[in-house]
Amino acid sequence: MQLPFHDPSFINVVWVGTAFICGYIIRMTGLPAMIGFLAAGFILNFLGLTGGSLALETIADMGITLLLFTIGLKLDLKSLTRPEIWAGTSIHVLFCILFFGGIIMAGSTIGLSALAGLSLTQSLVLGFAFSFSSTVFTVKFLEDKGEMSSLHGRTAIGVLIMQDLFAVAFITFSKGELPSIWALAVPVVLLILRPLLYKVMDRVDHGEMLILAGFFIAVVTGATGFALVGIKADLGALTLGVLMAKHPRASELSKSLYGFKDIFLVGFFLQIGLSAMPTISHVKIALILILLLPVKSGLFFILFTRFKLRARTALLSTLTLSNYSIFGLLVVGIANQQGWLSLDWLIILSLALTFSFILASPLNIMSQAIYNRFNTLLCRFETDSRHPDDIHIDIGDAKVLIFGMGRIGTGAYDLAAKKIHKTILAFDNNEEKVEQQQEAGRNVQFGDSTDFDFWSQAKLSGVKAIMLASTHLQTNLCALQEIRSAGYTGHVSAVAVFDADITTLKEAGAASAFNIFSDAGAGFALHTYETNFSQPLDA
């Protein structure tokens, strides 16, 4: 029996199988699966298995659209008005254009074969392309670590959005045409659409209709609507996400689209590897770009600290942005279509992007350890004054500390307030959530359980118990490491999502771990008992 090696359906199966195997192997090493998907694309390209019938470009575009839409759902527009975002990004982009453009132009001038013939304009366009950082990489890492709402997470996302706006301006300029006259009506249309879309969200159920509503808002209303009037489709998805961000079900909508976004993004990573086969010359130039990446990263750190962010916040933001980007590929792709740059640069930047992911992944995984190791040196870059959102915390006479004020943390706070009768202080890394909790009368401050500076300076001798209410395992493990490093020997309890996590948390130093699903029945019984019997449970 002859195997159908050239049959598109067979190749589709090979694509999916190779992506899974490579992603699984890479994930087992502790690195993000996205690196495995990139590797799978290059392997398939090398083997000549590029003729599948899966619409990878469409799938990839859908993944980017959903990614930007979910970013919008969590975005606080006020964050873009912060000087470290709009001014810091503008300075950084300008510097990268001049730095990378100057390096390329110098190489072309002295006759390096790989850079021969490039003009000043071409060099500056490449410098602009290299200035971008990857939205896909950054958001995936922040989501996996539960740090999307943290100050360093919001700072990184704000920078990425500003970069996206620069990309939109470039695309508009490169086309040589302005958006349609109908684009002027977009703000008015959005004002009319918002209450209508809110009513739809109010009435749609929690099943497949909620997911479909998300696709409708992101793809049909946002991406397609903007594209029809000559505005970048991805900007439309982001804008509609921002428009829906204040709806009470925005978080639920984001979670319902999470899995779809991830599976579509697999197509994006595969597509990069399948697009072209690199040569040794391409690899050499890409490696040179990796050697230049610390300059790009170092400038981020310096700018963030100049804008009064703590060294820790600046470092964590910097590490998530220490990579090259798909938007850089987009810039180079448009330049290629316009005849400004050759296809070689698209391959080179694809390789540089892949290498930067491989380099940045372990750095982000070890970000807390890196700061802990070099905090004395890094803190020398801090300014005398401090950013108002990045101040140190005084726990005062608190006896119980709770980290994470979602539903679990809020329930724990309220029950502890009734039962323990001790001073309770809670923390969350989402400013809006902190404000809501304070308005409800709870003693809550902005803070991060993984903050080395907090644990190294906090006076924990009077603290009787610490409760880690985050559902993110890695966040809790990192917090446990910081707590024990600070010398705290009291009771620490943590939340777990899976039974296997309980053992992991206890090995890391937790005195107890609570599975929110398997132990939900006990909580339900407690609620039923105390609401139906006159005597309290502990009477």
C-alpha positions, 0 to 999 in steps of 0.5 A: 500500500502506497502512503499518500505523502503528497495528499493534502489531507495526509499532510494536514495530519502530519502538520497537526501531529508534528505540531503536537509532538514538538510542542509537547517535547518543548513544554516538557523542558519547561519552555513555552509550547510556541517554540515547539510550534515554530520548530515544527514549521521549519521541520515540515518545511525542510521535509517539503511537507508544505502542501496541506489544505489547512488554511493556515493564513486564515487560522493565524489571522483569526488567532491574532484577531482574537488575541488583540480582542482579548487584550482589549477586554482587559485594557485600561485606556488610562494606562496609555496616558502614563508617560512611561507608556506613550513617551517611553515607547516613542523614545524607544522606537526612535532610538531603535530606528536610528540604532539598528538602521545605523548598524545596517547602513554601516555594514552596507557601507563597509561592503558586507555582502549580506547588507550590500546595496541597502540604502539609508531608507531601507536601513531605517525601515528595517530599524523600525521593524526591529523595534517591535516586541511580540504581542503574542509572546508577551501576552502568552507569558503574562497570562500563563503567569497570571500577571496580565493585571500587574503593574509590569504586565500593564506596562508591557501591554501598554508599550505593545499597544503604542507600538501597534499604533505606530504599525498602523501609521506605517501601514497607512503611509506605505499604502500611499492612501488614506482610509476611506472617508467613512472612517470618520464615522467610526467614533459615532458608530461605536457610540451607537453600537456600544449599548446595543452590544451590551444588551446582546451580552446581557441576554446571551447565555453561558454556552456556545452563544457566548463564544459565538458572540465573542467571534461576532464582536471581534471578527465581524463588528471589529476586524471586518468593520474597520477593514471595510473603511480602510483601517487595519483589521487588527486595530478594529478587534482591539478597539471593540475589545476596549469598547466591551471591557467595562461590561460585567461579563467581559472577563467571562467572555475572555475566558470563553475565547481563551482556548480558541485563541490558543489553538488558532495561534498554533497556525500562526507559529506553524505558518512562520516556519512553513513560509520559507527555508533559511540559508546559512547566510540568513541564520548568521544575520539573525544571530547578529540581531540576537546579539544586538537584542540586549541593546533594545532590552537595556533601553527599555529598562533604562527608560522605565526606571527614568520614569520612576518605576522600581527596578523590579517592575522595570526588569519584569516589563523589560524581559517580556519585551525582549524579543522581536515581533510579528508586527516587524514581519508585517512591516518587512512584508509590506516593504517587500510588496512595495519593492523596498526590501527583498524576501530575504529580510522576511526570512531573516526576521522570522529566524530572529523572532524564533531565536529571540523566543528561545532566548527570552523564554528561560529569561522570563521563567527565571525573571524573579530569580534574576531580580533576586540575584542582581537586585542590588545592582539593578536598584542603582538605576532607580530614581530618588522619587517613586512612581505613584503606582509602584510604592513599597507597602507597609503591612502595619499590625496585620495578623493575616495576609491574603493575596489575590482578591478574586472570588476565592480571596474575597470569600476567604477575607469575609469568612476570616473577618467573621471567624478569626477576629484579627487584623486582616490585610489583603492584596491584589495586583489589579488596581481596579479590583483594589478600588472595588474592594476598598469601596466595599469596605475591605482592607485591600492594597495594591500588591504582588505576592511574588514581589521580592522587595516586599518580602525582603522589607516586610516585618512578618514577625507578627503575621500569624497566617498568609493565604495565597488565593491565586489559581495560578500555580507558578505564581503561588510557587514563586510567592512561596519561594519568596516567603520562605526566603524572607525567613517566615516560618508561620502558616502559609496556605495556597489554592490549587486547581488540580490534586497534583498541585497540592503535593507540589505546593506543599513541597514548596513550603505550603502548610496546606493547599486547598483544591477549589473544585474537590473541596467546593462541597465542604464550602457549600455545606458550610454555607448551607449550615450557617444560613439554615441553623440559628447557631454558628458552626463553631458553637 
